[in-house]
Amino acid sequence: MDWEELFQISDIRILFYLHDNHEARYSELEKTVIKTRSVLSVSLQDLTNRKLIDRTVKPTKPIQTTYKLTDKGQRLVQLLISVQKLVL
């Protein structure tokens, strides 16, 4: 498995956004991080399946879906920050 198979750039952008903002609604991520719905949906599903983010659906009207990093996601972002510091 190579790096391209591990993560898409959209996955990394979402992880860093959630790290900086603690949680975000789907609409917020769509407006600020990933403009294309299909790419955003695939990335969120992949990150959820990998247990890097948690998805919470609030039964309000309209329904609100929020995302936040799991502990595993937090650890991964910290590792990515360490790699970034080494390179920059």
MMTF fields as JSON, N, C-alpha, C and O atoms, coordinates in Angstrom:
{
  "mmtfVersion": "1.0.0",
  "mmtfProducer": "UNKNOWN",
  "numBonds": 351,
  "numAtoms": 352,
  "numGroups": 88,
  "numChains": 1,
  "numModels": 1,
  "chainsPerModel": [1],
  "groupsPerChain": [88],
  "chainIdList": ["A"],
  "bondAtomList": [4, 2, 8, 6, 12, 10, 16, 14, 20, 18, 24, 22, 28, 26, 32, 30, 36, 34, 40, 38, 44, 42, 48, 46, 52, 50, 56, 54, 60, 58, 64, 62, 68, 66, 72, 70, 76, 74, 80, 78, 84, 82, 88, 86, 92, 90, 96, 94, 100, 98, 104, 102, 108, 106, 112, 110, 116, 114, 120, 118, 124, 122, 128, 126, 132, 130, 136, 134, 140, 138, 144, 142, 148, 146, 152, 150, 156, 154, 160, 158, 164, 162, 168, 166, 172, 170, 176, 174, 180, 178, 184, 182, 188, 186, 192, 190, 196, 194, 200, 198, 204, 202, 208, 206, 212, 210, 216, 214, 220, 218, 224, 222, 228, 226, 232, 230, 236, 234, 240, 238, 244, 242, 248, 246, 252, 250, 256, 254, 260, 258, 264, 262, 268, 266, 272, 270, 276, 274, 280, 278, 284, 282, 288, 286, 292, 290, 296, 294, 300, 298, 304, 302, 308, 306, 312, 310, 316, 314, 320, 318, 324, 322, 328, 326, 332, 330, 336, 334, 340, 338, 344, 342, 348, 346],
  "bondOrderList": [1, 1, 1, 1, 1, 1, 1, 1, 1, 1, 1, 1, 1, 1, 1, 1, 1, 1, 1, 1, 1, 1, 1, 1, 1, 1, 1, 1, 1, 1, 1, 1, 1, 1, 1, 1, 1, 1, 1, 1, 1, 1, 1, 1, 1, 1, 1, 1, 1, 1, 1, 1, 1, 1, 1, 1, 1, 1, 1, 1, 1, 1, 1, 1, 1, 1, 1, 1, 1, 1, 1, 1, 1, 1, 1, 1, 1, 1, 1, 1, 1, 1, 1, 1, 1, 1, 1],
  "groupList": [{"groupName": "MET", "atomNameList": ["N", "CA", "C", "O"], "elementList": ["N", "C", "C", "O"], "formalChargeList": [0, 0, 0, 0], "bondAtomList": [1, 0, 2, 1, 3, 2], "bondOrderList": [1, 1, 2], "singleLetterCode": "M", "chemCompType": "L-PEPTIDE LINKING"}, {"groupName": "ASP", "atomNameList": ["N", "CA", "C", "O"], "elementList": ["N", "C", "C", "O"], "formalChargeList": [0, 0, 0, 0], "bondAtomList": [1, 0, 2, 1, 3, 2], "bondOrderList": [1, 1, 2], "singleLetterCode": "D", "chemCompType": "L-PEPTIDE LINKING"}, {"groupName": "TRP", "atomNameList": ["N", "CA", "C", "O"], "elementList": ["N", "C", "C", "O"], "formalChargeList": [0, 0, 0, 0], "bondAtomList": [1, 0, 2, 1, 3, 2], "bondOrderList": [1, 1, 2], "singleLetterCode": "W", "chemCompType": "L-PEPTIDE LINKING"}, {"groupName": "GLU", "atomNameList": ["N", "CA", "C", "O"], "elementList": ["N", "C", "C", "O"], "formalChargeList": [0, 0, 0, 0], "bondAtomList": [1, 0, 2, 1, 3, 2], "bondOrderList": [1, 1, 2], "singleLetterCode": "E", "chemCompType": "L-PEPTIDE LINKING"}, {"groupName": "LEU", "atomNameList": ["N", "CA", "C", "O"], "elementList": ["N", "C", "C", "O"], "formalChargeList": [0, 0, 0, 0], "bondAtomList": [1, 0, 2, 1, 3, 2], "bondOrderList": [1, 1, 2], "singleLetterCode": "L", "chemCompType": "L-PEPTIDE LINKING"}, {"groupName": "PHE", "atomNameList": ["N", "CA", "C", "O"], "elementList": ["N", "C", "C", "O"], "formalChargeList": [0, 0, 0, 0], "bondAtomList": [1, 0, 2, 1, 3, 2], "bondOrderList": [1, 1, 2], "singleLetterCode": "F", "chemCompType": "L-PEPTIDE LINKING"}, {"groupName": "GLN", "atomNameList": ["N", "CA", "C", "O"], "elementList": ["N", "C", "C", "O"], "formalChargeList": [0, 0, 0, 0], "bondAtomList": [1, 0, 2, 1, 3, 2], "bondOrderList": [1, 1, 2], "singleLetterCode": "Q", "chemCompType": "L-PEPTIDE LINKING"}, {"groupName": "ILE", "atomNameList": ["N", "CA", "C", "O"], "elementList": ["N", "C", "C", "O"], "formalChargeList": [0, 0, 0, 0], "bondAtomList": [1, 0, 2, 1, 3, 2], "bondOrderList": [1, 1, 2], "singleLetterCode": "I", "chemCompType": "L-PEPTIDE LINKING"}, {"groupName": "SER", "atomNameList": ["N", "CA", "C", "O"], "elementList": ["N", "C", "C", "O"], "formalChargeList": [0, 0, 0, 0], "bondAtomList": [1, 0, 2, 1, 3, 2], "bondOrderList": [1, 1, 2], "singleLetterCode": "S", "chemCompType": "L-PEPTIDE LINKING"}, {"groupName": "ARG", "atomNameList": ["N", "CA", "C", "O"], "elementList": ["N", "C", "C", "O"], "formalChargeList": [0, 0, 0, 0], "bondAtomList": [1, 0, 2, 1, 3, 2], "bondOrderList": [1, 1, 2], "singleLetterCode": "R", "chemCompType": "L-PEPTIDE LINKING"}, {"groupName": "TYR", "atomNameList": ["N", "CA", "C", "O"], "elementList": ["N", "C", "C", "O"], "formalChargeList": [0, 0, 0, 0], "bondAtomList": [1, 0, 2, 1, 3, 2], "bondOrderList": [1, 1, 2], "singleLetterCode": "Y", "chemCompType": "L-PEPTIDE LINKING"}, {"groupName": "HIS", "atomNameList": ["N", "CA", "C", "O"], "elementList": ["N", "C", "C", "O"], "formalChargeList": [0, 0, 0, 0], "bondAtomList": [1, 0, 2, 1, 3, 2], "bondOrderList": [1, 1, 2], "singleLetterCode": "H", "chemCompType": "L-PEPTIDE LINKING"}, {"groupName": "ASN", "atomNameList": ["N", "CA", "C", "O"], "elementList": ["N", "C", "C", "O"], "formalChargeList": [0, 0, 0, 0], "bondAtomList": [1, 0, 2, 1, 3, 2], "bondOrderList": [1, 1, 2], "singleLetterCode": "N", "chemCompType": "L-PEPTIDE LINKING"}, {"groupName": "ALA", "atomNameList": ["N", "CA", "C", "O"], "elementList": ["N", "C", "C", "O"], "formalChargeList": [0, 0, 0, 0], "bondAtomList": [1, 0, 2, 1, 3, 2], "bondOrderList": [1, 1, 2], "singleLetterCode": "A", "chemCompType": "L-PEPTIDE LINKING"}, {"groupName": "LYS", "atomNameList": ["N", "CA", "C", "O"], "elementList": ["N", "C", "C", "O"], "formalChargeList": [0, 0, 0, 0], "bondAtomList": [1, 0, 2, 1, 3, 2], "bondOrderList": [1, 1, 2], "singleLetterCode": "K", "chemCompType": "L-PEPTIDE LINKING"}, {"groupName": "THR", "atomNameList": ["N", "CA", "C", "O"], "elementList": ["N", "C", "C", "O"], "formalChargeList": [0, 0, 0, 0], "bondAtomList": [1, 0, 2, 1, 3, 2], "bondOrderList": [1, 1, 2], "singleLetterCode": "T", "chemCompType": "L-PEPTIDE LINKING"}, {"groupName": "VAL", "atomNameList": ["N", "CA", "C", "O"], "elementList": ["N", "C", "C", "O"], "formalChargeList": [0, 0, 0, 0], "bondAtomList": [1, 0, 2, 1, 3, 2], "bondOrderList": [1, 1, 2], "singleLetterCode": "V", "chemCompType": "L-PEPTIDE LINKING"}, {"groupName": "PRO", "atomNameList": ["N", "CA", "C", "O"], "elementList": ["N", "C", "C", "O"], "formalChargeList": [0, 0, 0, 0], "bondAtomList": [1, 0, 2, 1, 3, 2], "bondOrderList": [1, 1, 2], "singleLetterCode": "P", "chemCompType": "L-PEPTIDE LINKING"}, {"groupName": "GLY", "atomNameList": ["N", "CA", "C", "O"], "elementList": ["N", "C", "C", "O"], "formalChargeList": [0, 0, 0, 0], "bondAtomList": [1, 0, 2, 1, 3, 2], "bondOrderList": [1, 1, 2], "singleLetterCode": "G", "chemCompType": "PEPTIDE LINKING"}],
  "groupTypeList": [0, 1, 2, 3, 3, 4, 5, 6, 7, 8, 1, 7, 9, 7, 4, 5, 10, 4, 11, 1, 12, 11, 3, 13, 9, 10, 8, 3, 4, 3, 14, 15, 16, 7, 14, 15, 9, 8, 16, 4, 8, 16, 8, 4, 6, 1, 4, 15, 12, 9, 14, 4, 7, 1, 9, 15, 16, 14, 17, 15, 14, 17, 7, 6, 15, 15, 10, 14, 4, 15, 1, 14, 18, 6, 9, 4, 16, 6, 4, 4, 7, 8, 16, 6, 14, 4, 16, 4],
  "groupIdList": [1, 2, 3, 4, 5, 6, 7, 8, 9, 10, 11, 12, 13, 14, 15, 16, 17, 18, 19, 20, 21, 22, 23, 24, 25, 26, 27, 28, 29, 30, 31, 32, 33, 34, 35, 36, 37, 38, 39, 40, 41, 42, 43, 44, 45, 46, 47, 48, 49, 50, 51, 52, 53, 54, 55, 56, 57, 58, 59, 60, 61, 62, 63, 64, 65, 66, 67, 68, 69, 70, 71, 72, 73, 74, 75, 76, 77, 78, 79, 80, 81, 82, 83, 84, 85, 86, 87, 88],
  "secStructList": [7, 7, 2, 2, 2, 2, 7, 7, 2, 2, 2, 2, 2, 2, 2, 2, 2, 2, 2, 2, 2, 1, 3, 3, 3, 2, 2, 2, 2, 2, 2, 2, 6, 7, 7, 7, 2, 2, 2, 2, 2, 2, 2, 2, 2, 2, 2, 2, 2, 6, 6, 1, 3, 3, 3, 3, 3, 3, 7, 1, 1, 1, 7, 3, 3, 3, 3, 3, 3, 7, 2, 2, 2, 2, 2, 2, 2, 2, 2, 2, 2, 2, 2, 2, 2, 2, 2, 7],
  "xCoordList": [0.847, 0.0, 0.892, 1.839, 0.582, 1.381, 0.58, -0.587, 1.215, 0.608, -0.691, -1.637, -0.753, -1.965, -3.159, -4.301, -2.893, -3.976, -4.405, -5.537, -3.52, -3.857, -4.84, -5.857, -4.542, -5.369, -5.426, -4.461, -6.565, -6.713, -6.405, -6.482, -6.066, -5.787, -7.031, -6.919, -8.202, -9.438, -9.565, -10.061, -9.125, -9.159, -8.292, -8.704, -7.114, -6.178, -6.716, -6.591, -7.315, -7.896, -9.01, -9.107, -9.845, -10.924, -10.348, -10.799, -9.361, -8.748, -8.173, -8.392, -7.446, -6.863, -7.938, -7.814, -8.982, -10.069, -10.739, -10.988, -11.026, -11.653, -10.708, -11.16, -9.43, -8.446, -8.479, -8.452, -8.537, -8.522, -9.851, -9.871, -10.966, -12.298, -13.078, -14.206, -12.506, -13.071, -14.256, -14.323, -15.182, -16.255, -16.811, -16.608, -17.517, -18.09, -19.308, -19.387, -20.247, -21.417, -21.067, -20.123, -21.838, -21.615, -21.604, -20.713, -22.587, -22.694, -21.482, -21.047, -20.942, -19.739, -18.537, -17.767, -18.386, -17.287, -17.432, -16.445, -18.667, -18.914, -18.564, -18.029, -18.858, -18.592, -17.119, -16.611, -16.432, -15.086, -13.938, -12.808, -14.211, -13.109, -13.151, -12.198, -14.24, -14.388, -15.664, -16.759, -15.54, -16.697, -17.549, -18.733, -16.97, -17.68, -18.344, -17.666, -19.676, -20.424, -19.985, -19.834, -19.781, -19.433, -18.08, -17.922, -17.113, -15.783, -15.893, -15.302, -16.646, -16.827, -17.491, -17.039, -18.543, -19.261, -18.374, -18.38, -17.618, -16.723, -15.646, -15.352, -15.06, -14.013, -14.561, -13.932, -15.728, -16.318, -16.649, -16.43, -17.17, -17.484, -16.207, -16.172, -15.171, -13.898, -13.294, -12.856, -13.269, -12.701, -13.516, -12.957, -14.829, -15.693, -15.432, -15.321, -15.335, -15.064, -13.71, -13.551, -12.743, -11.407, -11.344, -10.302, -12.489, -12.613, -11.694, -11.167, -11.519, -10.728, -11.618, -11.163, -12.892, -13.858, -15.143, -15.459, -15.875, -17.199, -18.246, -18.071, -19.329, -20.462, -21.632, -21.995, -22.22, -23.369, -24.517, -24.359, -25.675, -26.867, -27.805, -28.214, -28.139, -29.045, -30.44, -30.613, -31.441, -32.789, -33.553, -34.64, -32.982, -33.627, -34.253, -34.098, -34.948, -35.499, -34.869, -35.121, -34.067, -33.614, -32.596, -32.008, -32.409, -31.448, -30.05, -29.654, -29.311, -27.933, -26.969, -27.102, -26.007, -24.971, -23.66, -23.226, -23.03, -21.753, -20.675, -20.947, -19.447, -18.289, -17.238, -17.066, -16.53, -15.402, -14.374, -14.692, -13.146, -12.074, -12.261, -12.699, -11.929, -11.835, -10.442, -9.614, -10.197, -8.85, -7.822, -6.72, -8.194, -7.307, -7.038, -5.908, -8.067, -7.904, -7.009, -6.188, -7.164, -6.307, -4.841, -3.957, -4.6, -3.217, -2.632, -1.466, -3.446, -2.967, -2.616, -1.578, -3.461, -3.171, -1.888, -1.086, -1.682, -0.446, 0.773, 1.803, 0.66, 1.759, 1.992, 3.136, 0.916, 1.048, 1.68, 2.465, 1.341, 1.948, 3.446, 4.25, 3.822, 5.245, 5.992, 7.103, 5.39, 6.011, 6.138, 7.167, 5.102, 5.12, 6.263, 6.95, 6.473, 7.556, 8.928, 9.848, 9.066, 10.335, 10.656, 11.811, 9.634, 9.818, 9.977, 10.745, 9.265, 9.28, 10.303, 10.42],
  "yCoordList": [-1.176, 0.0, 1.238, 1.329, 2.195, 3.419, 4.593, 4.443, 5.748, 6.928, 7.334, 7.73, 7.242, 7.654, 6.79, 7.249, 5.546, 4.657, 4.909, 4.599, 5.463, 5.716, 6.868, 6.733, 7.995, 9.184, 9.998, 10.069, 10.602, 11.614, 12.961, 13.085, 13.946, 15.278, 15.829, 16.558, 15.485, 15.944, 15.374, 16.059, 14.134, 13.538, 14.344, 14.638, 14.687, 15.428, 16.823, 17.304, 17.467, 18.797, 18.73, 19.604, 17.703, 17.534, 17.279, 17.878, 16.399, 16.1, 17.358, 17.593, 18.159, 19.38, 20.404, 21.101, 20.498, 21.434, 21.03, 21.877, 19.751, 19.293, 19.438, 19.697, 19.28, 19.494, 20.95, 21.227, 21.865, 23.292, 23.788, 24.721, 23.167, 23.665, 22.735, 23.051, 21.612, 20.635, 19.846, 18.634, 20.486, 19.782, 20.683, 21.898, 20.068, 20.854, 20.14, 18.912, 20.935, 20.39, 20.126, 20.701, 19.255, 18.909, 20.168, 20.349, 21.036, 22.25, 23.157, 23.802, 23.21, 24.011, 23.443, 24.187, 22.127, 21.483, 21.708, 21.917, 21.663, 21.867, 23.297, 23.509, 24.253, 25.66, 26.03, 26.84, 25.441, 25.921, 24.984, 25.438, 23.683, 22.734, 22.069, 22.178, 21.387, 20.641, 21.112, 20.875, 21.77, 22.355, 21.326, 21.566, 20.203, 19.208, 18.189, 17.49, 18.106, 17.224, 15.768, 15.098, 15.285, 13.867, 13.562, 12.531, 14.448, 14.252, 14.326, 13.512, 15.296, 15.444, 14.204, 13.685, 13.733, 12.557, 11.321, 10.582, 11.096, 9.932, 10.046, 9.067, 11.229, 11.427, 11.22, 10.552, 11.787, 11.638, 10.176, 9.698, 9.48, 8.065, 7.256, 6.392, 7.535, 6.827, 7.093, 6.163, 8.35, 8.701, 8.1, 7.698, 8.041, 7.415, 5.915, 5.347, 5.279, 3.835, 3.486, 2.415, 4.381, 4.158, 4.539, 4.423, 4.998, 5.401, 6.574, 6.659, 7.468, 8.676, 9.854, 10.799, 9.798, 10.819, 10.143, 9.024, 10.847, 10.411, 11.251, 12.454, 10.609, 11.274, 11.225, 10.157, 12.39, 12.476, 13.129, 14.199, 12.477, 13.025, 13.501, 12.727, 14.788, 15.374, 15.435, 16.004, 14.851, 14.788, 16.107, 16.161, 17.139, 18.446, 18.659, 17.828, 19.754, 20.1, 21.397, 22.422, 21.419, 20.253, 19.431, 19.909, 18.212, 17.314, 17.916, 18.414, 17.867, 18.372, 17.205, 16.402, 17.131, 16.109, 16.802, 17.698, 16.379, 16.969, 15.889, 14.702, 16.354, 15.465, 16.001, 17.213, 15.086, 15.471, 14.35, 13.209, 14.687, 13.698, 12.709, 13.077, 11.466, 10.471, 10.604, 11.385, 9.845, 9.838, 9.372, 9.914, 8.372, 7.872, 8.967, 9.121, 9.72, 10.826, 11.915, 12.482, 12.213, 13.21, 12.781, 13.585, 11.509, 11.004, 11.097, 11.455, 10.774, 10.85, 12.285, 12.525, 13.233, 14.636, 15.079, 15.798, 14.668, 15.025, 14.461, 15.129, 13.241, 12.661, 13.447, 13.698, 13.834, 14.618, 15.981, 16.477, 16.582, 17.86, 17.668, 18.513, 16.569, 16.281, 16.11, 16.617, 15.4, 15.223, 16.573, 16.866, 17.39, 18.721, 19.56, 20.254, 19.505, 20.265, 19.782, 20.584, 18.487, 17.948, 18.441, 18.715, 18.549, 18.908, 20.412, 20.857, 21.186, 22.649, 23.347, 24.57],
  "zCoordList": [0.0, 0.0, 0.0, 0.78, -0.883, -0.916, -0.344, 0.016, -0.267, 0.352, -0.312, 0.37, -1.652, -2.347, -1.965, -1.995, -1.607, -1.196, 0.248, 0.618, 1.058, 2.454, 2.605, 3.285, 1.976, 2.147, 0.871, 0.11, 0.658, -0.378, 0.286, 1.508, -0.505, 0.061, 0.759, 1.744, 0.254, 0.891, 2.304, 3.198, 2.519, 3.857, 4.823, 5.945, 4.383, 5.233, 5.546, 6.672, 4.546, 4.779, 5.822, 6.684, 5.75, 6.727, 8.114, 9.09, 8.212, 9.508, 10.159, 11.348, 9.398, 9.958, 10.321, 11.327, 9.515, 9.833, 11.146, 12.004, 11.301, 12.542, 13.731, 14.847, 13.515, 14.582, 15.046, 16.246, 14.102, 14.431, 15.001, 15.804, 14.588, 14.957, 15.883, 16.259, 16.252, 17.19, 16.638, 16.844, 15.95, 15.269, 14.183, 14.196, 13.242, 12.148, 11.592, 11.586, 11.129, 10.452, 8.994, 8.452, 8.377, 6.969, 6.114, 5.283, 6.313, 5.493, 5.669, 4.715, 6.867, 7.133, 6.38, 5.772, 6.426, 5.692, 4.192, 3.488, 3.711, 2.283, 1.859, 0.77, 2.699, 2.365, 2.496, 1.721, 3.473, 3.793, 3.43, 3.249, 3.321, 3.132, 1.761, 0.989, 1.457, 0.204, -0.473, 0.038, -1.61, -2.29, -3.041, -3.279, -3.409, -4.204, -3.286, -2.532, -3.35, -2.457, -2.541, -1.52, -3.758, -3.911, -3.265, -2.61, -3.446, -2.841, -1.32, -0.611, -0.824, 0.617, 1.208, 2.229, 0.584, 1.091, 1.132, 2.117, 0.073, 0.027, 1.106, 1.792, 1.26, 2.277, 3.682, 4.503, 3.963, 5.294, 5.592, 6.705, 4.607, 4.802, 5.044, 5.92, 4.272, 4.433, 5.812, 6.489, 6.224, 7.53, 8.674, 9.695, 8.502, 9.507, 9.573, 10.659, 8.415, 8.372, 8.985, 9.57, 8.854, 9.432, 10.91, 11.555, 11.43, 12.839, 13.195, 14.304, 12.227, 12.457, 12.832, 13.476, 12.429, 12.817, 13.28, 12.874, 14.139, 14.581, 13.88, 13.686, 13.506, 12.864, 13.838, 14.331, 14.111, 15.0, 14.25, 13.661, 14.276, 13.63, 14.728, 15.593, 14.681, 15.665, 15.046, 13.968, 15.72, 15.148, 15.267, 15.843, 14.728, 14.72, 13.352, 12.456, 13.192, 11.879, 11.44, 12.073, 10.4, 9.635, 10.426, 11.396, 9.998, 10.65, 10.55, 9.496, 11.647, 11.665, 11.843, 12.767, 10.95, 11.042, 11.362, 10.639, 12.453, 12.838, 12.864, 13.039, 12.682, 12.651, 13.6, 13.735, 14.262, 15.107, 15.077, 14.743, 15.427, 15.443, 16.589, 17.679, 16.328, 17.397, 18.025, 17.556, 19.074, 19.663, 18.634, 18.552, 17.861, 16.805, 15.771, 15.308, 15.414, 14.474, 15.037, 14.316, 16.329, 16.991, 16.936, 16.639, 17.225, 17.195, 15.791, 15.619, 14.789, 13.412, 13.039, 12.421, 13.402, 13.085, 13.779, 13.183, 15.014, 15.718, 14.989, 14.893, 14.479, 13.696, 12.408, 12.029, 11.74, 10.506, 10.781, 9.973, 11.914, 12.298, 12.542, 12.15, 13.181, 13.412, 12.098, 11.942, 11.157, 9.839, 9.145, 8.535, 9.235, 8.617, 9.184, 8.434, 10.492, 11.122, 10.662, 10.505, 10.447, 9.956, 8.553, 8.226, 7.743, 6.332, 6.15, 5.297, 6.937, 6.741, 7.561, 7.492]
}
